[in-house]
Amino acid sequence: MKSYDVLIVGGGPAGSTLAYSLRNSGLKIGILDKQSFPRQKICAGWVTPEVMRVLNIDLADYAKNNILQKISGFKISQLGQKQVESHYPGEPISYGIRRIEFDDYLLKRCDAELILQEAFKKMEKTEDGWLVNEKYQAKLVIGAGGHYCPVARAIDSKGVSELAVVAQEAEFEMNAQQKQNCSIKEEVPELFFTPDLMGYGWVFRKGDYLNIGLGREDKNKLSGHVKEFCEYLAAEGKIPADVTAKYNGHAYLLYNHAVRKMIADNVLLIGDSAGLAYPQSGEGIRPAIESAMLAADAIRDCAGNYNSDKLQAYNDAMEQRFGKRLPGPDTMERLPMFVKRIFASQLMKTRWFTKNVVTDKWFLQSHQTPMPAIKE
Ligand SMILES: Cc1cc2nc3c(=O)[nH]c(=O)nc-3n(C[C@H](O)[C@H](O)[C@H](O)COP(=O)(O)OP(=O)(O)OC[C@H]3O[C@@H](n4cnc5c(N)ncnc54)[C@H](O)[C@@H]3O)c2cc1C
């Protein structure tokens, strides 16, 4: 039997950031993941500079072996209508990464003991923690297994119906002909809001790779919406007509709509496992990383006692950072559909709204106070 102070289930950005934050804490840390790394992850792979800064990623070093696409603007529209382009001179406002590279980079540097290609099967309560898969004793188990995290299921969410964003996406390397037939500019990803404001599609070119996807807060006929979206993009000459890549699906919870509890005795959830994505953009990497950093602070303060009273400090810190959860529909969602359609079609045509609200507030979270970077 192996023993850990902290056993993290899931080696995505949330799990590896927690391990990295605790690497000098003296705690014995293991990461259990069902996959081997590098592994593919369905994601557009768009991150804000804030993510790179808090993680202390040396951009030049990262870019030596990995794609790091600088972004200097966005083209935004309601699907089928006029696009409005916003430009930001100076430093990049975001980056495009490939998750197969980014997650591997973070996992390799985090110094934890890696238990890969082994799925979490079960956990049983013991006197001072949990026994995982009948062979790993852990004082604290971290659920970092993404949207379908088995640790989250083990402590809660049975029978809870959650309103998730469902998305489909394809990422592929374009051949020479496809590159010629793709009019998307690398530095300017394009976003297309659906008329009912239930979601948006995107096209994002990262070097030779093209990432196309669409997510909605309504799982009805998702494949149909994706098909229509891709046909529209091809007809507009934005993407090559001969895309054969498979569209894969995944889901995630927006912070407001998640009802998962984040702590139990000797258990704590971070990242998508806790349901943290920003409501308007669906950006989940930054909240995953920030939750891991707040969890690391709370874990240090627990000084080895991980009962739920002690872990409450994490809940409080999360609420302070991300606000109180409001699982019901918000003001915007309560508006009748015809009002939403008018709202969307008029505002999405204006430079003021697409830049100041959609780009700055919804996508770049420019109103958020930056967190201190992880201590080296
Ligand atoms: C289509 C799509 C596009 C997105 N685009 C963006 C974007 O551009 N920018 C952004 O910021 N966010 C985006 N997101 C959200 C983002 O991908 C997630 O918020 C982010 O991956 C959360 O990180 P995580 O570490 O919590 O979970 P994950 O990255 O999902 O990692 C979870 C890990 O747990 C492992 N695991 C799962 N089950 C088990 C098990 N039973 N046993 C052991 N291990 C297990 C998995 O193998 C995986 O490695 C997107 C999401 C989707 C679906």
The ligand as an SDF file (V2000), in Angstrom:
LIG
                    3D

 53 58  0  0  0  0  0  0  0  0999 V2000
  -15.1220   22.2500  -26.3580 C   0  0  0  0  0  0  0  0  0  0  0  0
  -14.4930   22.9500  -25.1970 C   0  0  0  0  0  0  0  0  0  0  0  0
  -13.7140   24.0800  -25.4180 C   0  0  0  0  0  0  0  0  0  0  0  0
  -13.1050   24.7420  -24.3470 C   0  0  0  0  0  0  0  0  0  0  0  0
  -12.3110   25.8060  -24.6100 N   0  0  0  0  0  0  0  0  0  0  0  0
  -11.6910   26.4540  -23.5880 C   0  0  0  0  0  0  0  0  0  0  0  0
  -10.7740   27.5080  -23.8430 C   0  0  0  0  0  0  0  0  0  0  0  0
  -10.4920   27.8560  -24.9890 O   0  0  0  0  0  0  0  0  0  0  0  0
  -10.1980   28.1340  -22.7870 N   0  0  0  0  0  0  0  0  0  0  0  0
  -10.4810   27.7750  -21.5050 C   0  0  0  0  0  0  0  0  0  0  0  0
   -9.9370   28.3940  -20.5680 O   0  0  0  0  0  0  0  0  0  0  0  0
  -11.3200   26.7480  -21.2320 N   0  0  0  0  0  0  0  0  0  0  0  0
  -11.9140   26.0640  -22.2350 C   0  0  0  0  0  0  0  0  0  0  0  0
  -12.7060   24.9810  -21.9710 N   0  0  0  0  0  0  0  0  0  0  0  0
  -12.8440   24.5290  -20.5800 C   0  0  0  0  0  0  0  0  0  0  0  0
  -11.5580   23.8080  -20.1470 C   0  0  0  0  0  0  0  0  0  0  0  0
  -11.2420   22.8020  -21.0920 O   0  0  0  0  0  0  0  0  0  0  0  0
  -11.7190   23.1850  -18.7460 C   0  0  0  0  0  0  0  0  0  0  0  0
  -12.2780   24.1430  -17.8940 O   0  0  0  0  0  0  0  0  0  0  0  0
  -10.3830   22.7150  -18.1870 C   0  0  0  0  0  0  0  0  0  0  0  0
   -9.8750   21.6430  -18.9440 O   0  0  0  0  0  0  0  0  0  0  0  0
  -10.5440   22.2660  -16.7370 C   0  0  0  0  0  0  0  0  0  0  0  0
   -9.3440   21.7020  -16.2810 O   0  0  0  0  0  0  0  0  0  0  0  0
   -9.3710   20.5470  -15.1770 P   0  0  0  0  0  0  0  0  0  0  0  0
   -7.9420   20.2950  -14.8170 O   0  0  0  0  0  0  0  0  0  0  0  0
  -10.3350   20.8800  -14.1150 O   0  0  0  0  0  0  0  0  0  0  0  0
   -9.9740   19.2590  -15.9070 O   0  0  0  0  0  0  0  0  0  0  0  0
   -9.4640   18.4490  -17.1890 P   0  0  0  0  0  0  0  0  0  0  0  0
   -8.6010   19.2860  -18.0140 O   0  0  0  0  0  0  0  0  0  0  0  0
  -10.7080   17.8770  -17.7790 O   0  0  0  0  0  0  0  0  0  0  0  0
   -8.5740   17.2720  -16.6040 O   0  0  0  0  0  0  0  0  0  0  0  0
   -9.1560   16.2060  -15.9110 C   0  0  0  0  0  0  0  0  0  0  0  0
   -8.2100   15.0310  -15.8740 C   0  0  0  0  0  0  0  0  0  0  0  0
   -8.8280   14.0080  -15.0640 O   0  0  0  0  0  0  0  0  0  0  0  0
   -8.6040   12.7360  -15.6500 C   0  0  0  0  0  0  0  0  0  0  0  0
   -9.6780   11.8300  -15.2230 N   0  0  0  0  0  0  0  0  0  0  0  0
  -10.9870   11.8950  -15.5360 C   0  0  0  0  0  0  0  0  0  0  0  0
  -11.6640   10.8510  -15.0040 N   0  0  0  0  0  0  0  0  0  0  0  0
  -10.7490   10.1140  -14.3320 C   0  0  0  0  0  0  0  0  0  0  0  0
  -10.8140    8.8980  -13.5930 C   0  0  0  0  0  0  0  0  0  0  0  0
  -11.9660    8.2260  -13.4520 N   0  0  0  0  0  0  0  0  0  0  0  0
   -9.6910    8.4190  -13.0320 N   0  0  0  0  0  0  0  0  0  0  0  0
   -8.4980    9.0800  -13.1850 C   0  0  0  0  0  0  0  0  0  0  0  0
   -8.3700   10.2240  -13.9080 N   0  0  0  0  0  0  0  0  0  0  0  0
   -9.4750   10.7390  -14.4710 C   0  0  0  0  0  0  0  0  0  0  0  0
   -8.6230   13.0210  -17.1480 C   0  0  0  0  0  0  0  0  0  0  0  0
   -7.9150   12.0330  -17.8610 O   0  0  0  0  0  0  0  0  0  0  0  0
   -7.9630   14.4120  -17.2330 C   0  0  0  0  0  0  0  0  0  0  0  0
   -6.5740   14.2970  -17.4890 O   0  0  0  0  0  0  0  0  0  0  0  0
  -13.3130   24.2830  -23.0140 C   0  0  0  0  0  0  0  0  0  0  0  0
  -14.0970   23.1490  -22.7890 C   0  0  0  0  0  0  0  0  0  0  0  0
  -14.6730   22.4830  -23.8680 C   0  0  0  0  0  0  0  0  0  0  0  0
  -15.5050   21.2580  -23.6070 C   0  0  0  0  0  0  0  0  0  0  0  0
  1  2  1  0
  2  3  1  0
  2 52  2  0
  3  4  2  0
  4  5  1  0
  4 50  1  0
  5  6  2  0
  6  7  1  0
  6 13  1  0
  7  8  2  0
  7  9  1  0
  9 10  1  0
 10 11  2  0
 10 12  1  0
 12 13  2  0
 13 14  1  0
 14 15  1  0
 14 50  1  0
 15 16  1  0
 16 17  1  0
 16 18  1  0
 18 19  1  0
 18 20  1  0
 20 21  1  0
 20 22  1  0
 22 23  1  0
 23 24  1  0
 24 25  2  0
 24 26  1  0
 24 27  1  0
 27 28  1  0
 28 29  2  0
 28 30  1  0
 28 31  1  0
 31 32  1  0
 32 33  1  0
 33 34  1  0
 33 48  1  0
 34 35  1  0
 35 36  1  0
 35 46  1  0
 36 37  1  0
 36 45  1  0
 37 38  2  0
 38 39  1  0
 39 40  1  0
 39 45  2  0
 40 41  1  0
 40 42  2  0
 42 43  1  0
 43 44  2  0
 44 45  1  0
 46 47  1  0
 46 48  1  0
 48 49  1  0
 50 51  2  0
 51 52  1  0
 52 53  1  0
M  END
$$$$
